[in-house]
């Protein structure tokens, strides 16, 4: 079953990141299980991983909505750019160096 949950997770992750599920869309176990033709147990495990990875939120009594910030902002939190911005803040780079780095990262 672990392989099935892993496969379901990868499919759902790609759908969230790719925009198949709009930010805030309810990810319903029963519907996804029917669509992927697997039981609800691996879907439940996959949805929990999405929540753990920040791609969805757990909303008690309402299911699992896709992350409201959208996949792009979620990816930015974990991206190299995010790491660079945090490092710049830590070492207090001069504004000139920050501008050069920003240009390099956005082109």
C-alpha positions as CSV (number, residue, x, y, z in Angstrom):
1,X,0.0,0.0,0.0
2,X,2.9,2.4,0.6
3,X,3.7,2.4,-3.1
4,X,0.1,3.2,-3.9
5,X,0.1,6.1,-1.4
6,X,3.4,7.3,-2.8
7,X,2.0,7.2,-6.4
8,X,-1.2,9.0,-5.3
9,X,0.9,11.7,-3.5
10,X,3.0,12.3,-6.6
11,X,-0.1,12.6,-8.8
12,X,-1.8,15.0,-6.3
13,X,1.4,17.0,-5.8
14,X,1.8,17.5,-9.6
15,X,-1.9,18.6,-9.8
16,X,-1.6,21.1,-7.0
17,X,1.7,22.5,-8.3
18,X,0.5,22.5,-11.9
19,X,-2.7,24.4,-11.1
20,X,-5.1,21.5,-11.8
21,X,-6.6,22.2,-8.4
22,X,-7.2,25.9,-7.8
23,X,-5.9,27.4,-4.6
24,X,-8.5,26.7,-1.9
25,X,-10.2,23.9,-3.8
26,X,-11.4,21.0,-1.6
27,X,-9.4,17.8,-2.2
28,X,-12.0,15.2,-1.4
29,X,-10.8,11.7,-0.6
30,X,-13.8,9.9,-2.1
31,X,-13.7,11.8,-5.4
32,X,-10.0,11.4,-5.8
33,X,-10.1,7.7,-4.9
34,X,-12.8,7.1,-7.6
35,X,-10.8,9.1,-10.1
36,X,-7.5,7.2,-9.4
37,X,-9.3,3.9,-9.0
38,X,-7.7,3.1,-5.6
39,X,-9.1,2.9,-2.1
40,X,-9.5,5.9,0.2
41,X,-6.7,4.8,2.6
42,X,-3.8,5.7,0.3
43,X,-5.5,8.9,-0.7
44,X,-5.8,9.8,3.0
45,X,-2.0,9.2,3.4
46,X,-1.2,11.2,0.3
47,X,-3.4,14.1,1.5
48,X,-1.6,14.1,4.8
49,X,1.7,14.3,3.0
50,X,0.4,17.3,1.0
51,X,-0.5,19.0,4.3
52,X,2.9,18.1,5.8
53,X,4.7,19.6,2.7
54,X,2.6,22.8,2.8
55,X,0.8,22.1,-0.5
56,X,-2.6,21.8,1.3
57,X,-4.1,22.7,4.7
58,X,-6.0,20.5,7.1
59,X,-9.4,22.1,7.7
60,X,-11.2,20.2,10.4
61,X,-14.7,19.1,9.4
62,X,-14.2,20.6,5.9
63,X,-11.7,18.3,4.2
64,X,-8.3,19.3,2.7
65,X,-8.2,22.4,0.6
66,X,-5.3,23.1,-1.7
67,X,-3.0,25.7,-0.4
68,X,-4.7,29.1,-0.6
69,X,-1.4,30.9,-1.5
70,X,-1.1,28.8,-4.6
71,X,1.7,26.6,-5.8
72,X,4.0,29.3,-6.9
73,X,4.2,31.0,-3.5
74,X,4.6,27.6,-1.9
75,X,7.5,26.8,-4.2
76,X,9.1,30.2,-3.6
77,X,9.2,29.5,0.1
78,X,11.4,26.5,-0.6
79,X,13.3,27.8,-3.5
80,X,16.9,28.9,-3.9
81,X,15.8,32.5,-4.1
82,X,14.1,32.2,-0.7
83,X,17.4,30.8,0.8
84,X,19.3,33.7,-0.8
85,X,16.9,36.3,0.6
86,X,17.3,34.8,4.1
87,X,21.1,34.7,3.8
88,X,21.2,38.3,2.6
89,X,19.2,39.3,5.7
90,X,21.5,37.4,8.0
91,X,24.7,38.9,6.6
92,X,23.2,42.4,6.0
93,X,24.6,42.8,2.5
94,X,25.0,46.3,1.1
95,X,22.1,47.4,-1.0
96,X,24.3,47.4,-4.1
97,X,25.1,43.7,-3.6
98,X,21.4,43.0,-2.9
99,X,20.4,44.6,-6.2
100,X,23.0,42.7,-8.2
101,X,21.9,39.4,-6.6
102,X,18.2,40.2,-7.2
103,X,18.9,40.8,-10.9
104,X,20.9,37.6,-11.2
105,X,18.2,35.6,-9.5
106,X,15.3,37.0,-11.5
107,X,16.9,36.7,-15.0
